[in-house]
C-alpha cells in the first residue's frame, strides 16, 4: 500500500485534506519553510500539534557538517517526537550524518536523490527513506521511472523505502507509484487534482436533477416513514 505525504507547511490545508484523504505525514524543506507567512517557531509548533504521534514529520537539516547535522537531528527529534524524520541531502557529509543518525536511532530520509547509486549509498548507511526528485530528474533529461525501478531493484535487500518527491503533475505522481515507490510526498494542489474529475461532479448534478424532477425536495429515507 502506497503511503502518501503532503509536501507542504500549510497545516490548514493539511487538516482539510486529511478529512477525506488518508495521508501518512508532512514533509518540508528549506524552500517550503522560507515561504511561510508567520514566525518559524509558530509554524513548527503548528506542525508539531497537527502531526505529533499521528503523522510522520519530515524536516530538512539546515546544517552542512555531519556532526552538526546529528546534533540538529537530536534536537528536532526531542521536539517533534518518535514520528520525526530528519531529511539529509546525499552529500559526503550528508552520508556520514545518515550513518551517525541511524546509530542514534533517529529516522532519516535521504533527500535530493538523483541517481540509483546515491539511493544505494544512503540505504547502506541506514536511511529509512530515500527521496528521489522526480521532476528534477526529468528536467535534466533522465527517465525518472527508470531510475525508480533501478532504485527498487538495488534496495530490495534493505529496509529502506522509496519516498518519491518533486512532482509537477498527476501523471508523474501516478506513474512513479506504479513503478513501485512505497511512498510519495506531493504538493496539495497535485494531490487534489489527482482525485478530482469534472464528470464526477457532472454525475452528481445529474443525479440531483433527476431526483428533484421526480421526488422534489424529499430524501430517500422519507420513503421509510
Secondary structure, DSSP 8 states (H G I E B T S, - for coil): --EEEEE---HHHHHHHHTTS---EEE--HHHHTT-SS-HHHHHHHHHHHHTTTSEEEEE----SHHHHHHHHHHHHHHH-TTEEEEEESSHHHHHHHHHHHHTT-EEEEEEE-SHHHHHHHHHTT-SEEEEBHHHHHHTT--HHHHHHHHHHHTTTSS-EEEEB---SHHHHHHHHHTT-SEEEE-HHHHHHHH--HHHHHHHHHHHHHHHHHHTT--GGGGG-
